[in-house]
């Protein structure tokens, strides 16, 4: 069975209502199993005839000059654009992995390809500063009202520079949703609200990646990706009611980890080497040195270790204040190094403080679990 949203306040706001039955939806919003009716122009048209002049090979005439090739479109992808390093974990605080859909739909039914890599690198998405991802399921009785409310605020989101991505994870019968069915169902709820419609059954490289993501604990759900670093900066599970998507889109640099709560540290707690929020800005961490700092927002802290031999890093903080973790960074992928089980290498316990050992030069990252914030001390010891 699917997961159901359990916050009473959200259910009260969105009424847990089923969509109307007069358009084939059925109870529980099951538009997902309605035929797509050819949405997105599924039928292929014949290839248009070419206008290029072709000489008759028996006429003796020289072929006509077709002229110079057309000028390339100025709005092309920068070949040097590199997607931020990612772990593959879809959770607040982490970089969104570059999932993609070979079949996705715009509000008018136009079929396109879409991926987070495209959103980060391609010029057509340059004016967007955040990506608001709205997640539902065909069997979810509260999802239609949630989606309609998002449709109502869509103009304000667009004005604030937010790209809307609607994701339907499952049909009413719990089978993975296709993008065509997702487009048909979502348009019934929000009409031609600007945004992209995809089905999680067609998510690549792994189908159902959104449904199985830690950021989606119940339905309906939503989360926000800050486009400058593709980091997840807010999610519905942390909110008592519907997330204030418009406010988040207007100020993606603010702290949105727990709406209504301030960070547990501030600029005065940050390390003296701040900013060290990227690998390129990593602070030097020397043997025998202790640095006092803090994860005080949706950013992370990077440190560079140059020790040639074995070493241990100790991260000291109070778990009751905020749960921090420390990870080893892969210098090729720029995401966390993967261990034997595919999990990021480092230390991520539920205790006060984290510690792990390694050998040789490396870059490490300090991150707040699910956007937790806290001051800390970090120490490097040569072994």
Wavefront OBJ file of the C-alpha trace (Angstrom):
o trace
v 0.000 0.000 0.000
v 1.153 3.574 -0.576
v 2.107 6.062 2.060
v -0.545 8.540 3.186
v 0.029 12.073 4.463
v -0.628 12.088 8.199
v -0.347 15.719 9.327
v -3.791 16.741 10.505
v -3.257 20.388 9.611
v -2.458 19.577 5.991
v -5.401 17.217 5.660
v -7.639 19.918 7.084
v -6.355 22.451 4.568
v -6.700 20.192 1.546
v -9.811 18.330 2.593
v -8.727 14.792 1.601
v -11.213 15.076 -1.211
v -11.447 12.800 -4.215
v -11.555 14.429 -7.667
v -14.853 14.648 -9.494
v -16.155 11.411 -10.955
v -17.595 12.959 -14.107
v -14.265 12.863 -15.945
v -13.311 9.308 -15.190
v -11.087 9.959 -12.190
v -12.694 7.570 -9.718
v -12.270 7.727 -5.977
v -8.896 8.729 -4.609
v -7.870 10.892 -7.548
v -7.142 7.920 -9.766
v -6.711 9.933 -12.930
v -3.420 8.163 -13.354
v -5.094 5.132 -14.939
v -7.084 7.137 -17.448
v -5.863 6.773 -21.034
v -3.602 9.626 -22.069
v -5.784 10.454 -25.103
v -2.723 11.083 -27.221
v -1.474 13.886 -25.016
v 1.809 15.308 -26.109
v 1.343 14.639 -29.822
v 2.243 10.974 -29.617
v 1.556 10.319 -33.328
v 4.560 10.916 -35.537
v 4.125 13.139 -38.602
v 5.805 12.326 -41.886
v 9.160 13.990 -42.368
v 8.766 17.278 -44.298
v 10.089 17.404 -47.819
v 13.389 19.217 -48.182
v 13.573 22.585 -49.949
v 17.164 22.015 -51.028
v 17.671 22.049 -54.804
v 18.938 18.730 -56.213
v 20.336 18.464 -59.745
v 19.157 15.751 -62.120
v 22.182 13.462 -62.523
v 21.374 12.997 -66.245
v 20.846 16.677 -67.046
v 24.477 17.681 -66.967
v 23.592 20.637 -64.806
v 25.791 21.525 -61.853
v 24.090 21.238 -58.479
v 22.863 24.538 -57.103
v 24.786 26.041 -54.245
v 22.777 25.584 -51.047
v 24.593 28.516 -49.500
v 26.456 28.671 -46.201
v 25.252 26.554 -43.278
v 22.828 28.293 -40.934
v 24.246 30.213 -38.019
v 24.158 28.186 -34.786
v 21.615 29.163 -32.206
v 23.191 31.559 -29.720
v 21.362 29.876 -26.823
v 23.431 26.707 -26.618
v 24.674 24.780 -23.626
v 28.045 25.829 -22.246
v 30.246 22.745 -22.806
v 32.222 23.617 -19.668
v 29.137 23.408 -17.434
v 29.674 20.715 -14.808
v 26.861 19.418 -12.614
v 27.615 19.685 -8.867
v 28.949 16.604 -7.100
v 26.148 14.470 -5.700
v 25.688 11.428 -3.498
v 22.574 9.933 -5.067
v 20.694 10.565 -1.796
v 17.519 12.587 -2.366
v 17.282 14.208 1.040
v 17.291 17.797 2.359
v 20.786 19.217 2.446
v 22.106 16.975 -0.338
v 22.600 17.861 -4.001
v 19.751 16.600 -6.158
v 21.078 13.805 -8.412
v 20.752 14.453 -12.170
v 17.617 12.398 -12.769
v 16.088 12.748 -16.224
v 13.048 11.825 -18.289
v 13.232 11.015 -21.988
v 9.507 11.760 -22.116
v 8.154 14.770 -20.227
v 5.321 17.170 -21.026
v 4.742 20.897 -20.920
v 1.395 22.333 -19.902
v 0.205 22.516 -23.534
v 0.950 18.840 -24.180
v 4.269 19.402 -25.953
v 6.530 16.402 -25.340
v 10.118 17.234 -24.348
v 13.086 15.671 -22.636
v 13.905 17.036 -19.202
v 16.572 16.458 -16.600
v 18.085 18.267 -13.650
v 21.348 18.454 -15.578
v 19.521 20.379 -18.312
v 17.945 22.699 -15.762
v 21.383 23.463 -14.316
v 23.327 23.898 -17.545
v 21.054 24.861 -20.428
v 20.342 28.521 -21.285
v 16.581 28.062 -21.580
v 16.468 27.551 -17.801
v 18.814 30.427 -16.967
v 16.074 32.662 -15.533
v 14.981 30.102 -12.928
v 16.518 30.258 -9.457
v 14.697 27.348 -7.844
v 12.939 24.140 -8.897
v 9.742 23.380 -6.983
v 8.961 19.659 -7.159
v 5.371 18.648 -6.362
v 4.837 14.932 -5.764
v 1.584 12.978 -5.749
v -0.009 9.594 -6.430
v -3.203 8.567 -8.188
v -4.570 6.856 -5.053
v -3.814 9.818 -2.738
v -7.097 11.453 -1.693
v -5.429 14.648 -0.416
v -3.286 15.176 -3.511
v -5.866 16.840 -5.818
v -6.466 19.757 -3.439
v -2.736 20.142 -2.807
v -2.024 20.243 -6.543
v -4.858 22.723 -7.147
v -3.442 25.022 -4.474
v -0.051 24.877 -6.162
v -1.796 25.714 -9.429
v -3.390 28.736 -7.756
v -0.013 30.143 -6.644
v 1.772 29.176 -9.860
v 1.798 32.737 -11.305
v 3.517 34.009 -8.156
v 6.019 31.152 -8.330
v 6.780 31.949 -11.944
v 7.245 35.615 -11.066
v 9.695 34.578 -8.329
v 11.795 32.557 -10.767
v 10.629 29.066 -9.816
v 10.380 26.179 -12.283
v 7.482 23.861 -11.422
v 7.970 20.113 -11.819
v 4.911 17.931 -11.187
v 5.728 14.274 -10.465
v 3.041 11.596 -10.373
v 4.554 8.512 -8.760
v 1.788 5.874 -8.988
v -1.559 5.217 -10.606
v -4.702 4.461 -8.622
v -3.774 0.753 -8.759
v -0.286 1.476 -7.309
v 1.537 0.793 -10.579
v 4.297 3.268 -11.530
v 2.976 6.264 -13.422
v 3.997 7.109 -16.984
v 4.687 10.677 -18.047
v 1.779 10.628 -20.534
v -0.722 9.596 -17.860
v 0.833 12.057 -15.429
v 0.348 14.902 -17.900
v -3.277 13.944 -18.543
v -4.134 13.646 -14.851
v -2.279 16.746 -13.643
v -3.804 18.913 -16.365
v -7.236 17.835 -15.119
v -6.295 19.255 -11.728
v -4.361 22.415 -12.589
v -5.214 23.051 -16.227
v -2.428 24.655 -18.226
v -0.499 25.814 -15.198
v 3.066 26.437 -16.435
v 5.379 23.600 -15.487
v 6.709 20.204 -16.485
v 4.784 16.946 -15.939
v 6.573 13.608 -15.503
v 5.772 10.089 -14.349
v 8.079 8.439 -11.831
v 7.824 5.136 -13.671
v 9.926 6.745 -16.403
v 12.503 8.356 -14.112
v 16.045 7.605 -15.282
v 18.534 6.163 -14.540
v 16.317 4.487 -11.912
v 12.535 4.211 -12.161
v 10.597 5.198 -9.013
v 13.556 7.177 -7.692
v 11.236 9.925 -6.414
v 8.789 7.523 -4.761
v 11.640 5.810 -2.897
v 13.457 9.023 -1.950
v 13.897 9.848 1.759
v 12.591 13.352 1.049
v 9.166 11.874 0.212
v 7.821 10.317 3.397
v 4.115 10.735 2.630
v 1.718 12.121 0.016
v 1.137 14.787 -1.099
v 4.656 16.108 -0.855
v 6.918 18.793 -2.217
v 10.472 19.994 -1.972
v 12.626 22.796 -3.354
v 15.986 22.678 -5.128
v 18.173 25.790 -5.153
v 19.474 25.964 -8.696
v 22.868 27.601 -8.114
v 24.169 24.440 -6.403
v 21.218 22.032 -6.963
v 20.930 21.498 -3.222
v 17.579 20.566 -1.636
v 16.819 23.496 0.674
v 13.263 22.792 1.874
v 10.788 19.912 2.071
v 7.150 19.416 2.990
v 7.903 16.953 5.808
v 9.411 19.754 7.905
v 6.334 22.001 7.659
v 3.166 21.986 9.757
v 1.063 23.116 6.818
v 1.794 23.603 3.158
v 5.292 24.908 2.506
v 5.437 28.590 1.621
v 6.798 27.835 -1.830
v 6.538 31.456 -2.986
v 8.572 32.824 -0.063
v 11.208 30.128 -0.590
v 11.419 30.894 -4.309
v 11.800 34.603 -3.563
v 14.697 34.045 -1.142
v 16.456 30.707 -1.749
v 19.511 31.854 0.224
v 17.516 32.052 3.471
v 17.274 29.125 5.889
v 14.188 26.986 5.197
v 15.214 23.802 6.998
v 12.480 24.046 9.631
v 9.898 26.706 8.770
v 9.209 28.870 11.812
v 12.525 28.008 13.474
v 15.785 29.927 13.340
v 19.160 28.262 12.703
v 20.925 27.046 15.836
v 23.978 29.190 15.040
v 24.753 32.383 13.193
v 27.501 34.342 11.434
v 29.404 34.720 14.711
v 29.722 30.928 14.949
v 31.045 30.413 11.430
v 34.676 29.423 10.952
v 37.142 32.239 10.274
v 37.893 30.733 6.860
v 34.272 31.111 5.717
v 33.236 30.969 2.910
v 34.271 27.340 2.504
v 31.003 26.152 0.969
v 32.569 24.428 -2.069
v 35.543 22.183 -2.818
v 37.331 25.108 -4.440
v 36.960 27.112 -1.212
v 37.926 24.261 1.135
v 39.693 25.428 4.309
v 43.060 23.878 5.153
v 42.851 21.529 8.153
v 46.297 20.856 9.591
v 47.405 18.046 11.890
v 46.915 18.966 15.536
v 44.641 21.868 14.584
v 41.127 22.458 15.925
v 38.837 24.795 13.992
v 35.634 26.161 15.529
v 32.849 26.690 13.058
v 29.208 26.032 12.317
v 26.740 24.767 9.756
v 24.297 27.636 10.066
v 22.142 27.337 6.955
v 21.531 25.158 3.892
v 25.200 25.240 2.902
v 27.939 22.763 3.832
v 31.568 23.229 4.937
v 34.581 21.762 3.116
v 38.056 21.103 4.523
v 41.272 20.020 2.824
v 43.622 17.537 4.492
v 47.187 17.288 3.115
v 48.568 14.679 5.531
v 50.544 12.007 3.648
v 49.939 9.177 6.144
v 46.983 7.902 8.177
v 44.842 10.379 10.105
v 41.609 10.756 12.069
v 39.119 13.607 11.972
v 36.911 14.344 14.984
v 33.807 16.494 14.674
v 32.504 17.632 18.079
v 28.973 19.027 18.478
v 25.795 18.512 20.519
v 23.339 16.223 18.778
v 20.471 17.802 20.725
v 21.295 21.120 19.065
v 21.694 19.731 15.545
v 22.695 16.455 13.900
v 25.863 16.986 11.848
v 27.689 14.414 9.695
v 31.121 14.347 8.064
v 31.965 12.675 4.729
v 34.970 11.959 2.514
v 34.735 13.592 -0.932
v 35.569 11.843 -4.200
v 37.806 14.191 -6.181
v 36.635 12.713 -9.496
v 32.862 12.835 -9.004
v 32.925 15.668 -6.429
v 30.378 13.755 -4.378
v 30.953 11.543 -1.326
v 33.223 8.526 -1.722
v 31.139 5.328 -1.843
v 31.881 2.409 0.435
v 31.392 -1.300 -0.266
v 27.635 -1.080 0.300
v 27.258 2.037 -1.817
v 26.853 4.284 1.215
v 28.836 7.527 1.565
v 32.076 7.069 3.498
v 32.456 9.081 6.684
v 30.584 9.219 9.962
v 26.844 9.796 10.415
v 25.794 8.398 13.789
v 23.025 9.589 16.092
v 25.514 10.480 18.845
v 27.237 13.653 19.966
v 30.217 14.011 17.658
v 31.432 12.087 14.611
v 34.829 10.539 13.859
v 36.463 8.527 11.065
v 39.923 7.554 9.840
v 41.553 7.723 6.429
v 44.978 7.934 4.820
v 46.557 10.497 2.528
v 45.421 13.866 1.136
v 41.664 14.267 0.968
v 38.742 16.677 1.037
v 36.044 16.278 3.679
v 32.586 17.796 4.002
v 30.530 18.711 7.089
v 26.766 18.635 6.492
v 23.638 19.044 8.633
v 21.372 16.013 8.392
v 18.034 17.095 6.918
v 19.227 20.710 7.090
v 20.112 20.582 10.792
v 22.260 23.458 12.039
v 24.772 23.569 14.897
v 28.153 24.983 15.920
v 31.058 22.507 15.993
v 34.787 21.946 16.537
v 36.740 19.896 13.996
v 40.167 18.403 14.772
v 42.693 16.509 12.646
v 45.056 14.016 14.297
v 47.858 12.160 12.509
v 48.041 8.498 13.482
l 1 2 3 4 5 6 7 8 9 10 11 12 13 14 15 16 17 18 19 20 21 22 23 24 25 26 27 28 29 30 31 32 33 34 35 36 37 38 39 40 41 42 43 44 45 46 47 48 49 50 51 52 53 54 55 56 57 58 59 60 61 62 63 64 65 66 67 68 69 70 71 72 73 74 75 76 77 78 79 80 81 82 83 84 85 86 87 88 89 90 91 92 93 94 95 96 97 98 99 100 101 102 103 104 105 106 107 108 109 110 111 112 113 114 115 116 117 118 119 120 121 122 123 124 125 126 127 128 129 130 131 132 133 134 135 136 137 138 139 140 141 142 143 144 145 146 147 148 149 150 151 152 153 154 155 156 157 158 159 160 161 162 163 164 165 166 167 168 169 170 171 172 173 174 175 176 177 178 179 180 181 182 183 184 185 186 187 188 189 190 191 192 193 194 195 196 197 198 199 200 201 202 203 204 205 206 207 208 209 210 211 212 213 214 215 216 217 218 219 220 221 222 223 224 225 226 227 228 229 230 231 232 233 234 235 236 237 238 239 240 241 242 243 244 245 246 247 248 249 250 251 252 253 254 255 256 257 258 259 260 261 262 263 264 265 266 267 268 269 270 271 272 273 274 275 276 277 278 279 280 281 282 283 284 285 286 287 288 289 290 291 292 293 294 295 296 297 298 299 300 301 302 303 304 305 306 307 308 309 310 311 312 313 314 315 316 317 318 319 320 321 322 323 324 325 326 327 328 329 330 331 332 333 334 335 336 337 338 339 340 341 342 343 344 345 346 347 348 349 350 351 352 353 354 355 356 357 358 359 360 361 362 363 364 365 366 367 368 369 370 371 372 373 374 375 376 377 378 379 380 381 382 383
